[in-house]
Amino acid sequence: MVGTFDIAINKIAKSRVEEYDVNNVPFGKCFSDHMLVAEYKDGKWAPPQIIPYGDMPLSYAMSALHYGQAIFEGMKAYKNAAGVVSLFRPHENFKRLNRSALRMAMPEVPEEIFIGGLIELMRLDSAWVPTSETGSLYIRPFLIATDEAIGVRASDTYKFVIITCPAGNYYNEPIKVLVEQDYFRAVKGGVGFVKAAGNYGRSLFPTRMAQAKGYQQVIWTDSETHQYVEESGTMNLMFVIDNTVITPALSDTILSGITRDSVLTLARAWNLKVEERKISITEILEAHKNGTLQEAFGCGTAATIAQITSIGYKDADYTLPAVETRQFSTKVDAYLRQIRKGQVEDTFKWMISV
Ligand SMILES: Cc1ncc(COP(=O)(O)O)c(C=O)c1O
Protein backbone atom coordinates (compact mmCIF):
# COMPACT_ATOMS: atom_id res chain seq x y z
CA MET A 1 0.00 0.00 0.00
CA VAL A 2 1.39 3.43 -0.95
CA GLY A 3 -0.60 5.96 1.10
CA THR A 4 -4.11 5.81 -0.29
CA PHE A 5 -2.98 3.83 -3.34
CA ASP A 6 -2.57 0.08 -3.46
CA ILE A 7 0.46 -0.62 -5.58
CA ALA A 8 0.11 -3.77 -7.63
CA ILE A 9 3.42 -5.54 -8.25
CA ASN A 10 3.73 -7.94 -11.14
CA LYS A 11 7.23 -9.37 -10.79
CA ILE A 12 9.28 -10.55 -13.74
CA ALA A 13 9.47 -14.37 -13.91
CA LYS A 14 13.28 -14.36 -14.05
CA SER A 15 15.52 -11.32 -13.54
CA ARG A 16 17.68 -10.29 -16.53
CA VAL A 17 20.35 -8.71 -14.32
CA GLU A 18 22.74 -11.68 -14.65
CA GLU A 19 22.94 -11.04 -18.39
CA TYR A 20 24.78 -7.75 -17.75
CA ASP A 21 27.78 -6.39 -15.92
CA VAL A 22 25.87 -3.44 -14.46
CA ASN A 23 29.12 -1.64 -13.65
CA ASN A 24 30.06 -1.63 -17.33
CA VAL A 25 27.01 -1.29 -19.54
CA PRO A 26 26.69 1.47 -22.15
CA PHE A 27 24.57 4.27 -20.70
CA GLY A 28 20.89 4.48 -21.55
CA LYS A 29 20.50 1.30 -23.54
CA CYS A 30 19.92 -1.41 -20.98
CA PHE A 31 16.88 -1.12 -18.74
CA SER A 32 16.22 -2.72 -15.36
CA ASP A 33 13.69 -5.51 -14.83
CA HIS A 34 10.73 -3.39 -13.75
CA MET A 35 9.01 -0.08 -14.34
CA LEU A 36 6.29 1.89 -12.59
CA VAL A 37 3.22 2.95 -14.54
CA ALA A 38 0.30 5.09 -13.36
CA GLU A 39 -2.61 6.28 -15.45
CA TYR A 40 -4.64 9.45 -15.18
CA LYS A 41 -8.17 9.64 -16.56
CA ASP A 42 -11.56 11.04 -15.60
CA GLY A 43 -9.76 13.68 -13.54
CA LYS A 44 -7.95 11.27 -11.22
CA TRP A 45 -4.99 8.95 -10.85
CA ALA A 46 -5.53 5.21 -10.82
CA PRO A 47 -3.31 3.19 -8.42
CA PRO A 48 0.21 2.73 -9.84
CA GLN A 49 1.48 -0.63 -10.98
CA ILE A 50 4.98 -2.07 -11.08
CA ILE A 51 5.33 -4.37 -14.06
CA PRO A 52 8.16 -5.95 -16.07
CA TYR A 53 9.95 -3.41 -18.32
CA GLY A 54 8.47 -3.60 -21.79
CA ASP A 55 6.87 -1.78 -24.68
CA MET A 56 3.94 0.58 -24.60
CA PRO A 57 1.01 0.02 -26.95
CA LEU A 58 0.37 3.45 -28.42
CA SER A 59 -1.89 5.10 -30.90
CA TYR A 60 -0.43 6.99 -33.84
CA ALA A 61 -2.80 9.77 -32.78
CA MET A 62 -1.41 9.91 -29.21
CA SER A 63 -1.37 13.61 -28.34
CA ALA A 64 2.14 13.71 -26.77
CA LEU A 65 3.56 12.83 -30.19
CA HIS A 66 1.81 15.69 -31.95
CA TYR A 67 1.56 18.55 -29.46
CA GLY A 68 4.50 17.90 -27.16
CA GLN A 69 2.79 17.47 -23.80
CA ALA A 70 5.72 15.43 -22.52
CA ILE A 71 7.89 16.17 -19.49
CA PHE A 72 10.54 14.20 -17.65
CA GLU A 73 13.02 14.06 -14.80
CA GLY A 74 16.52 12.66 -14.41
CA MET A 75 17.83 11.45 -11.07
CA LYS A 76 20.04 8.75 -9.60
CA ALA A 77 20.21 6.03 -6.95
CA TYR A 78 23.51 4.94 -5.41
CA LYS A 79 24.66 1.85 -3.52
CA ASN A 80 27.02 2.17 -0.57
CA ALA A 81 29.63 -0.35 0.55
CA ALA A 82 27.10 -2.07 2.81
CA GLY A 83 24.78 -2.56 -0.19
CA VAL A 84 22.22 0.05 0.94
CA VAL A 85 20.50 1.85 -1.96
CA SER A 86 19.80 5.57 -1.54
CA LEU A 87 18.21 8.26 -3.68
CA PHE A 88 19.80 11.72 -3.97
CA ARG A 89 17.31 14.50 -3.11
CA PRO A 90 14.33 12.76 -4.81
CA HIS A 91 11.78 15.22 -3.42
CA GLU A 92 13.43 17.98 -5.47
CA ASN A 93 12.82 16.01 -8.66
CA PHE A 94 9.27 15.31 -7.55
CA LYS A 95 8.62 19.03 -7.01
CA ARG A 96 10.28 19.97 -10.29
CA LEU A 97 8.22 17.43 -12.24
CA ASN A 98 5.10 19.03 -10.88
CA ARG A 99 6.32 22.52 -11.77
CA SER A 100 6.81 21.20 -15.31
CA ALA A 101 3.34 19.61 -15.22
CA LEU A 102 1.72 22.90 -14.21
CA ARG A 103 3.44 24.86 -16.99
CA MET A 104 2.51 22.26 -19.60
CA ALA A 105 -1.15 22.09 -18.50
CA MET A 106 -0.74 18.53 -17.26
CA PRO A 107 -2.02 17.02 -13.98
CA GLU A 108 0.33 16.97 -11.01
CA VAL A 109 1.60 13.56 -9.94
CA PRO A 110 0.86 12.72 -6.28
CA GLU A 111 3.84 12.24 -3.96
CA GLU A 112 2.60 8.75 -3.05
CA ILE A 113 2.93 7.72 -6.68
CA PHE A 114 6.23 9.45 -7.49
CA ILE A 115 8.16 8.94 -4.25
CA GLY A 116 6.25 5.96 -2.83
CA GLY A 117 6.25 4.15 -6.17
CA LEU A 118 9.92 4.93 -6.78
CA ILE A 119 10.96 3.51 -3.43
CA GLU A 120 9.06 0.28 -4.15
CA LEU A 121 10.66 0.10 -7.60
CA MET A 122 14.15 0.61 -6.15
CA ARG A 123 13.60 -2.15 -3.58
CA LEU A 124 12.60 -4.53 -6.34
CA ASP A 125 15.45 -3.63 -8.72
CA SER A 126 18.24 -2.98 -6.23
CA ALA A 127 20.44 -5.59 -7.93
CA TRP A 128 20.63 -3.21 -10.91
CA VAL A 129 22.32 -0.43 -8.92
CA PRO A 130 26.05 -0.45 -9.78
CA THR A 131 28.52 -0.96 -6.95
CA SER A 132 31.49 0.72 -8.69
CA GLU A 133 32.93 3.92 -7.21
CA THR A 134 31.31 6.23 -9.76
CA GLY A 135 28.38 4.03 -10.79
CA SER A 136 24.70 4.77 -10.18
CA LEU A 137 21.27 3.75 -11.35
CA TYR A 138 19.85 6.47 -13.58
CA ILE A 139 16.14 7.03 -13.01
CA ARG A 140 13.87 8.49 -15.66
CA PRO A 141 10.39 9.48 -14.47
CA PHE A 142 8.22 10.94 -17.24
CA LEU A 143 4.69 12.10 -17.87
CA ILE A 144 3.04 12.00 -21.29
CA ALA A 145 -0.31 12.93 -22.77
CA THR A 146 -2.11 9.86 -24.07
CA ASP A 147 -5.39 11.06 -25.60
CA GLU A 148 -6.02 9.42 -28.94
CA ALA A 149 -7.09 12.68 -30.53
CA ILE A 150 -5.98 15.17 -33.13
CA GLY A 151 -6.60 18.82 -32.18
CA VAL A 152 -4.50 21.25 -30.15
CA ARG A 153 -5.76 21.13 -26.56
CA ALA A 154 -4.63 19.69 -23.26
CA SER A 155 -5.09 15.94 -23.16
CA ASP A 156 -7.63 14.40 -20.78
CA THR A 157 -5.54 11.27 -20.17
CA TYR A 158 -1.90 10.82 -19.14
CA LYS A 159 0.62 8.17 -18.24
CA PHE A 160 3.28 8.61 -15.56
CA VAL A 161 6.12 6.12 -15.93
CA ILE A 162 9.45 5.47 -14.20
CA ILE A 163 12.12 3.44 -15.98
CA THR A 164 15.70 2.97 -14.78
CA CYS A 165 19.06 2.02 -16.27
CA PRO A 166 22.54 1.46 -14.85
CA ALA A 167 25.01 4.31 -15.44
CA GLY A 168 28.74 4.47 -15.10
CA ASN A 169 30.60 7.70 -15.70
CA TYR A 170 28.51 9.81 -18.03
CA TYR A 171 30.30 12.55 -19.99
CA ASN A 172 32.36 13.90 -17.12
CA GLU A 173 35.36 14.17 -19.35
CA PRO A 174 36.53 17.79 -19.45
CA ILE A 175 34.70 19.64 -22.24
CA LYS A 176 35.33 22.33 -24.81
CA VAL A 177 32.31 24.58 -25.19
CA LEU A 178 31.17 27.07 -27.82
CA VAL A 179 29.26 30.22 -26.87
CA GLU A 180 26.14 30.06 -29.04
CA GLN A 181 25.52 33.23 -31.02
CA ASP A 182 22.74 32.28 -33.42
CA TYR A 183 20.35 29.92 -31.69
CA PHE A 184 18.85 29.95 -28.22
CA ARG A 185 17.54 27.28 -25.87
CA ALA A 186 14.92 29.27 -23.99
CA VAL A 187 13.06 32.54 -24.19
CA LYS A 188 11.41 34.81 -21.62
CA GLY A 189 7.89 33.61 -20.94
CA GLY A 190 8.74 30.21 -22.45
CA VAL A 191 9.40 26.79 -20.97
CA GLY A 192 13.17 26.83 -20.37
CA PHE A 193 12.70 26.53 -16.62
CA VAL A 194 10.87 23.20 -16.93
CA LYS A 195 11.90 19.82 -18.29
CA ALA A 196 9.67 19.77 -21.34
CA ALA A 197 10.80 17.24 -23.96
CA GLY A 198 10.72 19.88 -26.69
CA ASN A 199 13.50 21.86 -24.98
CA TYR A 200 15.83 18.98 -25.76
CA GLY A 201 14.68 18.36 -29.31
CA ARG A 202 15.33 21.99 -30.23
CA SER A 203 18.85 21.88 -28.79
CA LEU A 204 20.08 19.04 -30.99
CA PHE A 205 20.76 20.93 -34.21
CA PRO A 206 22.84 23.77 -32.66
CA THR A 207 24.74 21.17 -30.61
CA ARG A 208 25.44 19.15 -33.73
CA MET A 209 26.78 22.28 -35.45
CA ALA A 210 29.07 23.00 -32.48
CA GLN A 211 30.27 19.39 -32.46
CA ALA A 212 31.12 19.61 -36.14
CA LYS A 213 33.47 22.48 -35.19
CA GLY A 214 35.20 20.34 -32.54
CA TYR A 215 33.31 21.36 -29.39
CA GLN A 216 31.42 18.98 -27.12
CA GLN A 217 28.71 21.38 -26.00
CA VAL A 218 27.30 24.84 -26.50
CA ILE A 219 26.94 27.54 -23.91
CA TRP A 220 23.42 28.85 -24.32
CA THR A 221 23.08 32.62 -24.14
CA ASP A 222 20.04 34.85 -23.66
CA SER A 223 17.80 35.06 -26.70
CA GLU A 224 17.75 38.87 -26.85
CA THR A 225 21.42 39.85 -26.84
CA HIS A 226 23.38 36.55 -26.85
CA GLN A 227 25.58 38.33 -24.30
CA TYR A 228 24.59 36.65 -21.04
CA VAL A 229 25.43 33.00 -20.43
CA GLU A 230 22.61 30.74 -19.25
CA GLU A 231 23.39 27.00 -19.33
CA SER A 232 25.62 24.52 -21.12
CA GLY A 233 23.99 21.52 -22.77
CA THR A 234 21.95 19.91 -20.00
CA MET A 235 23.96 21.50 -17.21
CA ASN A 236 23.88 24.67 -15.15
CA LEU A 237 26.97 26.84 -15.41
CA MET A 238 29.35 27.89 -12.65
CA PHE A 239 32.41 30.12 -12.68
CA VAL A 240 34.94 30.90 -9.99
CA ILE A 241 36.29 34.39 -10.52
CA ASP A 242 38.59 35.97 -7.97
CA ASN A 243 37.56 33.35 -5.36
CA THR A 244 33.82 34.07 -5.82
CA VAL A 245 31.49 31.35 -7.08
CA ILE A 246 29.25 32.93 -9.72
CA THR A 247 26.28 31.33 -11.48
CA PRO A 248 23.48 32.76 -13.61
CA ALA A 249 20.48 33.63 -11.42
CA LEU A 250 17.42 31.44 -11.91
CA SER A 251 14.81 32.80 -14.29
CA ASP A 252 12.21 31.40 -16.65
CA THR A 253 14.99 30.60 -19.13
CA ILE A 254 17.09 28.50 -16.75
CA LEU A 255 16.36 25.06 -15.32
CA SER A 256 16.63 25.01 -11.55
CA GLY A 257 19.20 22.23 -11.29
CA ILE A 258 19.36 20.12 -8.17
CA THR A 259 23.11 19.76 -8.60
CA ARG A 260 23.31 23.56 -8.95
CA ASP A 261 21.51 23.98 -5.65
CA SER A 262 23.75 21.37 -4.00
CA VAL A 263 26.93 23.07 -5.29
CA LEU A 264 25.75 26.47 -4.02
CA THR A 265 24.77 24.99 -0.65
CA LEU A 266 28.25 23.51 -0.28
CA ALA A 267 29.95 26.74 -1.38
CA ARG A 268 28.02 28.67 1.28
CA ALA A 269 28.68 26.02 3.92
CA TRP A 270 32.39 26.31 3.14
CA ASN A 271 32.19 30.09 3.58
CA LEU A 272 32.87 30.96 -0.02
CA LYS A 273 31.40 34.07 -1.54
CA VAL A 274 28.51 33.14 -3.87
CA GLU A 275 26.77 35.32 -6.42
CA GLU A 276 23.63 34.35 -8.35
CA ARG A 277 23.28 37.00 -11.01
CA LYS A 278 23.56 37.76 -14.70
CA ILE A 279 27.00 37.04 -16.09
CA SER A 280 28.11 38.26 -19.50
CA ILE A 281 30.57 36.66 -21.85
CA THR A 282 32.47 39.99 -21.79
CA GLU A 283 32.93 39.66 -18.02
CA ILE A 284 34.16 36.07 -18.38
CA LEU A 285 36.66 36.94 -21.12
CA GLU A 286 37.83 39.99 -19.16
CA ALA A 287 38.46 37.75 -16.13
CA HIS A 288 40.27 35.28 -18.40
CA LYS A 289 42.45 38.11 -19.71
CA ASN A 290 43.37 39.50 -16.30
CA GLY A 291 43.96 36.06 -14.78
CA THR A 292 41.08 36.05 -12.28
CA LEU A 293 39.02 33.33 -14.01
CA GLN A 294 39.98 30.31 -11.90
CA GLU A 295 37.32 27.73 -12.75
CA ALA A 296 34.45 27.09 -15.14
CA PHE A 297 32.26 24.01 -15.04
CA GLY A 298 28.87 22.61 -15.82
CA CYS A 299 26.87 20.77 -13.18
CA GLY A 300 23.99 18.34 -13.48
CA THR A 301 22.81 14.88 -12.52
CA ALA A 302 24.42 13.17 -15.51
CA ALA A 303 28.02 14.29 -15.05
CA THR A 304 27.86 15.87 -11.56
CA ILE A 305 30.71 18.24 -12.50
CA ALA A 306 31.97 18.65 -16.07
CA GLN A 307 35.10 20.75 -16.17
CA ILE A 308 35.24 23.28 -19.00
CA THR A 309 38.76 23.41 -20.40
CA SER A 310 38.22 25.88 -23.18
CA ILE A 311 35.57 28.38 -24.28
CA GLY A 312 35.04 29.20 -27.95
CA TYR A 313 33.63 32.65 -28.62
CA LYS A 314 33.25 34.04 -32.13
CA ASP A 315 36.45 32.91 -33.84
CA ALA A 316 38.74 32.42 -30.85
CA ASP A 317 39.24 29.71 -28.25
CA TYR A 318 40.14 30.70 -24.70
CA THR A 319 42.00 28.03 -22.72
CA LEU A 320 41.14 27.87 -19.04
CA PRO A 321 43.36 27.04 -16.04
CA ALA A 322 44.38 23.36 -15.69
CA VAL A 323 41.78 21.16 -13.99
CA GLU A 324 44.30 20.17 -11.27
CA THR A 325 44.40 23.79 -10.09
CA ARG A 326 40.62 24.00 -9.57
CA GLN A 327 40.15 23.67 -5.86
CA PHE A 328 36.44 24.36 -5.47
CA SER A 329 34.97 22.16 -8.21
CA THR A 330 37.26 19.21 -7.51
CA LYS A 331 36.38 19.40 -3.81
CA VAL A 332 32.64 19.61 -4.59
CA ASP A 333 32.88 16.71 -7.03
CA ALA A 334 34.65 14.49 -4.50
CA TYR A 335 32.35 15.51 -1.66
CA LEU A 336 29.15 14.84 -3.62
CA ARG A 337 30.48 11.41 -4.60
CA GLN A 338 31.29 10.65 -0.97
CA ILE A 339 27.88 11.75 0.28
CA ARG A 340 26.15 9.62 -2.34
CA LYS A 341 28.26 6.58 -1.53
CA GLY A 342 27.73 7.04 2.22
CA GLN A 343 31.44 7.71 2.82
CA VAL A 344 30.95 11.00 4.69
CA GLU A 345 28.24 12.18 7.03
CA ASP A 346 25.16 13.32 5.15
CA THR A 347 24.98 16.68 6.95
CA PHE A 348 22.34 18.10 4.64
CA LYS A 349 20.07 15.01 4.76
CA TRP A 350 20.20 14.67 1.01
CA MET A 351 20.13 10.87 0.82
CA ILE A 352 16.91 8.88 1.21
CA SER A 353 17.61 5.20 1.67
CA VAL A 354 15.12 2.73 0.30
C1 LIG B 1 18.65 22.08 -19.29
C2 LIG B 1 19.19 21.50 -18.05
N1 LIG B 1 19.86 22.30 -17.21
C3 LIG B 1 20.37 21.86 -16.03
C4 LIG B 1 20.25 20.53 -15.68
C5 LIG B 1 20.82 20.05 -14.38
O1 LIG B 1 19.80 19.75 -13.47
P1 LIG B 1 20.02 18.68 -12.33
O2 LIG B 1 21.19 19.11 -11.54
O3 LIG B 1 18.77 18.69 -11.53
O4 LIG B 1 20.26 17.38 -13.03
C6 LIG B 1 19.58 19.65 -16.55
C7 LIG B 1 19.42 18.23 -16.20
O5 LIG B 1 18.44 17.86 -15.62
C8 LIG B 1 19.03 20.14 -17.74
O6 LIG B 1 18.37 19.34 -18.58
The ligand as an SDF file (V2000), in Angstrom:
LIG
                    3D

 16 16  0  0  0  0  0  0  0  0999 V2000
   18.6510   22.0790  -19.2870 C   0  0  0  0  0  0  0  0  0  0  0  0
   19.1950   21.5000  -18.0460 C   0  0  0  0  0  0  0  0  0  0  0  0
   19.8590   22.3030  -17.2050 N   0  0  0  0  0  0  0  0  0  0  0  0
   20.3720   21.8550  -16.0340 C   0  0  0  0  0  0  0  0  0  0  0  0
   20.2500   20.5270  -15.6770 C   0  0  0  0  0  0  0  0  0  0  0  0
   20.8180   20.0520  -14.3790 C   0  0  0  0  0  0  0  0  0  0  0  0
   19.8010   19.7500  -13.4740 O   0  0  0  0  0  0  0  0  0  0  0  0
   20.0240   18.6750  -12.3340 P   0  0  0  0  0  0  0  0  0  0  0  0
   21.1940   19.1140  -11.5410 O   0  0  0  0  0  0  0  0  0  0  0  0
   18.7720   18.6900  -11.5340 O   0  0  0  0  0  0  0  0  0  0  0  0
   20.2640   17.3840  -13.0260 O   0  0  0  0  0  0  0  0  0  0  0  0
   19.5770   19.6460  -16.5460 C   0  0  0  0  0  0  0  0  0  0  0  0
   19.4250   18.2300  -16.2030 C   0  0  0  0  0  0  0  0  0  0  0  0
   18.4400   17.8550  -15.6240 O   0  0  0  0  0  0  0  0  0  0  0  0
   19.0280   20.1430  -17.7380 C   0  0  0  0  0  0  0  0  0  0  0  0
   18.3690   19.3400  -18.5820 O   0  0  0  0  0  0  0  0  0  0  0  0
  1  2  1  0
  2  3  1  0
  2 15  2  0
  3  4  2  0
  4  5  1  0
  5  6  1  0
  5 12  2  0
  6  7  1  0
  7  8  1  0
  8  9  2  0
  8 10  1  0
  8 11  1  0
 12 13  1  0
 12 15  1  0
 13 14  2  0
 15 16  1  0
M  END
$$$$
